[in-house]
Amino acid sequence: MLAAVRARLLAPGAADGAALTAALAAATTPATARPVAALVCEYVDHRPDGAAHAAAYVDHRLEQQPLDRAVLFPLVTRLVRARPPAVRAALAPVLASPGTAVSRVLRAELLDVLLHYEQYAARDLEVLEAVLTTAALSCTAADREPADRPFARHLVHRTALLLVRCPLGAARLDRRLEELARRAPSFAVALQRWAAADPEEWARVAGPRTWRLLSAGPARMPEPLPTADGGHGSLRPAQSVIENTGSGEERSQCSAGVAWRTSPRTGGAASSPSAPTTGCTAATS
C-alpha cells in the first residue's frame, strides 16, 4: 500500500496530495509510522508546493493517541531545517496553535525548534508572521483560555522581538499587529492589557501604529475597515514612512544584519536592546 501511495504522491502533476496525506495519517502502526514519516519528507522535497498537505498530516498526527513523539519530533525537525521558507510557513500555524491537552506539550517543543531555527539560521519574515497571526487569533477561539493567557502573550512577544531585528520586519510587525487588532477585537483588548502590565517590555516592539492603538484605550479602539466584499479587517494604505517596506535601503539593512526598530512614540529609528543584531529576509518561495 505504501509503495502505491508513494508512486501517486511523487507522480508528475499529482493533484491529490491532501487525500493521500490524510490516508498516510491513518497509518499509525509501529511498522508503518516511520516509513510514512520518511515518505512525507520525501514528498515535501519533491513537491515544496505541497507543504500545506504535510502540515495537515503533522497536525492530524499530533492529536492522535497514543502520541508518537519518537516519530513526530524528528519528522518536524527535518521539515524545519534546510527546507524552503514555504514549508516552515505552512508548519508555523500548526505548531503555534495551542492544540488540545493531547498535543499541547509537544506542539510547544516543536514550535521552539522552529523559532530557534528562525532566530539563528533562517530569519524569514513570512514564517514569523505566520506564528504571530496564529498566536493572536488564538485569543479569539471560544474553546481556548481567556485572551490574556500566558501562552499567547509569551508567543506574540517572542515573535515580535524576532521581527524587530531589522527595519522590514519592524514595519511588517507594526502593520500586522494593527491589522490583527482590527480583525480580532479580543486580541486588541489582550494586547492593551499586556502593554499596561509591562509597558517598558512592549515599548521595545511597538511601532507607531501599534503605539497609537495601545494608547487609545478600550473606548477608542479602532473599528475594522470594510473590505470590498463587505467584510472587515483590511487596512487602507498608510502614508507613514514605516509603510515603505519595499525600499532598497530597508532590504539592504535587513540582509546586512542591522539591528533596528521604530520608536513607538516618534516613528524614528532606535536600537533594540532586547534583540540580537541579526538580519531577516522576506520569503520569495
RAUR-V512613 format. One record per pair of residues at least 6 apart in sequence whose ideal C-beta (glycine too) atoms are under 7 Angstrom apart, sorted by the first residue. I is the first residue (numbers start at 0). J is the second residue. D is the distance in Angstrom with one decimal. If there is no record, write none. Layout:
BEGIN
i = {I I}
j = {J J}
d = {D D}
END
This chain:
BEGIN
i = {1 1 1 1 4 4 4 5 7 7 7 8 8 8 9 9 16 16 16 17 17 20 20 20 20 20 23 23 23 23 24 24 24 26 27 32 32 33 36 36 39 39 39 40 40 40 42 42 43 43 43 43 43 43 47 47 47 50 50 50 51 53 54 54 54 57 57 57 57 58 60 61 61 61 61 61 62 62 62 62 64 66 66 66 68 71 72 75 75 75 76 78 78 79 79 79 79 79 80 83 84 84 84 84 84 84 85 85 87 87 87 87 88 88 88 88 90 91 91 91 91 91 92 92 94 94 94 94 95 95 95 95 95 96 96 96 97 97 97 97 98 114 117 117 117 117 118 122 122 122 122 123 123 124 124 124 124 124 124 124 124 125 125 127 127 127 128 128 130 130 131 131 131 132 134 134 134 134 135 135 135 135 136 137 137 138 138 138 138 138 138 139 139 139 146 146 146 146 147 147 147 151 152 156 159 159 160 160 160 162 162 162 162 163 163 163 163 163 163 164 164 164 164 164 164 164 165 165 165 165 165 165 166 166 166 166 167 167 167 167 167 167 168 168 169 169 169 169 170 170 170 171 172 172 173 173 173 173 173 173 174 174 176 177 177 177 177 178 178 179 180 180 180 180 181 181 181 181 181 182 182 184 187 187 188 190 191 191 193 194 194 202 203 203 205 205 206 206 206 207 207 207 207 207 209 210 210 212 223 223 224 224 224 224 225 226 226 236 239 240 241 241 252 253 253 253 254 254 255 256 256 256 258 258 258 258 259 259 260 260 261 262}
j = {31 34 35 38 19 22 23 38 13 15 19 16 19 42 42 45 46 49 52 52 55 39 52 53 55 56 35 38 39 56 56 59 60 35 63 67 70 70 70 74 53 56 74 74 77 78 49 53 49 50 53 78 82 86 83 85 86 85 86 89 89 78 89 90 93 71 75 90 93 93 71 71 98 102 105 106 98 99 101 102 101 101 102 105 105 105 109 90 109 112 112 86 90 87 90 112 113 116 116 284 121 123 125 126 282 284 282 284 113 121 123 126 125 126 129 282 113 113 126 129 130 133 129 133 106 109 110 113 110 130 133 134 154 106 133 137 103 137 143 150 106 157 123 126 127 161 161 277 278 279 280 280 282 162 167 168 171 279 280 281 282 281 282 158 161 162 171 175 154 158 155 158 175 179 151 154 155 158 155 179 183 186 183 143 151 146 151 183 185 186 189 183 185 186 185 186 188 189 189 192 193 189 193 204 172 204 204 273 274 168 169 171 172 169 172 204 260 271 274 258 271 274 275 277 278 279 252 253 257 259 278 279 249 252 253 259 244 249 250 253 279 281 253 279 206 259 260 261 241 242 244 244 204 206 206 207 208 209 241 261 208 242 209 208 209 212 234 232 234 186 186 187 190 212 221 223 224 232 234 223 232 220 212 220 217 213 213 217 201 201 213 263 271 273 213 263 241 261 263 239 241 261 263 266 263 263 264 221 231 232 231 233 234 235 231 232 233 242 266 266 261 266 259 278 279 280 278 280 278 276 277 278 270 271 274 276 268 271 269 271 268 269}
d = {6.7 5.9 7.0 6.8 5.6 6.5 6.5 5.6 6.0 6.8 6.0 6.6 5.3 4.9 6.8 5.2 7.0 4.4 4.1 5.3 6.9 6.9 4.4 6.5 6.3 4.4 4.9 6.7 6.7 6.1 5.1 4.2 5.7 5.0 6.1 5.8 4.7 5.9 5.2 4.3 5.3 5.7 6.6 6.8 5.3 6.6 6.1 6.5 6.7 5.8 5.0 6.2 6.6 5.8 4.9 5.8 6.1 5.4 4.3 3.9 4.8 6.6 4.2 5.0 5.0 7.0 6.1 6.7 5.6 4.5 5.9 6.6 6.3 4.0 6.4 6.2 6.8 6.1 5.6 5.4 5.9 6.1 6.7 6.3 5.9 6.6 6.9 6.9 4.7 6.8 5.7 5.9 6.1 5.9 6.8 5.8 5.3 5.3 6.2 5.0 6.9 4.4 5.6 6.0 3.8 6.2 6.7 5.6 6.4 6.9 6.8 4.6 4.9 4.9 4.9 6.6 6.6 6.5 5.3 3.7 4.8 6.8 5.7 4.4 5.6 4.9 4.1 5.6 5.8 4.6 3.9 5.5 6.4 6.7 5.9 6.7 6.0 5.9 6.3 5.9 4.8 6.7 6.3 5.6 6.0 6.2 5.7 6.1 5.9 4.2 5.9 5.8 5.4 6.9 6.7 5.4 5.9 5.5 6.7 5.0 6.9 6.6 3.7 5.4 5.4 5.3 6.4 5.9 6.9 5.0 6.3 4.6 6.3 6.6 5.3 4.0 4.9 6.7 6.1 4.3 6.4 4.6 5.8 5.8 5.5 4.2 5.4 6.4 5.0 4.4 5.0 4.6 5.0 6.5 4.7 6.9 6.2 3.9 5.1 5.0 6.9 6.8 5.1 6.9 5.6 3.9 6.1 5.7 5.1 4.0 6.6 6.6 4.1 4.4 6.1 5.3 4.0 5.4 5.8 6.0 7.0 4.8 6.6 5.3 7.0 5.6 6.0 3.8 6.3 6.0 5.4 4.6 4.2 5.1 6.5 4.9 5.4 4.9 6.3 4.8 6.7 6.5 7.0 4.6 6.0 6.4 4.6 5.2 4.7 6.6 4.5 6.0 6.7 6.6 2.9 6.6 4.8 5.4 5.9 6.5 6.6 6.8 4.6 4.5 6.1 5.8 6.7 6.8 5.6 5.5 6.0 3.7 6.2 5.6 5.8 4.5 6.8 6.0 6.9 6.6 4.0 6.9 7.0 5.4 6.5 6.8 5.8 6.6 6.3 4.1 4.7 5.4 6.2 5.0 6.2 4.2 6.0 4.3 6.2 6.3 6.2 6.1 6.5 4.4 6.9 3.5 6.3 6.5 3.4 5.5 6.8 5.8 6.0 6.3 6.1 6.7 4.4 6.7 6.6 6.9 5.5 6.2 6.3 5.0 5.3 6.3 5.4 6.6 6.2 6.2 5.3 3.8 6.1 5.5 6.2 4.1 5.8 6.9 6.0 4.4 6.9 4.5}
END
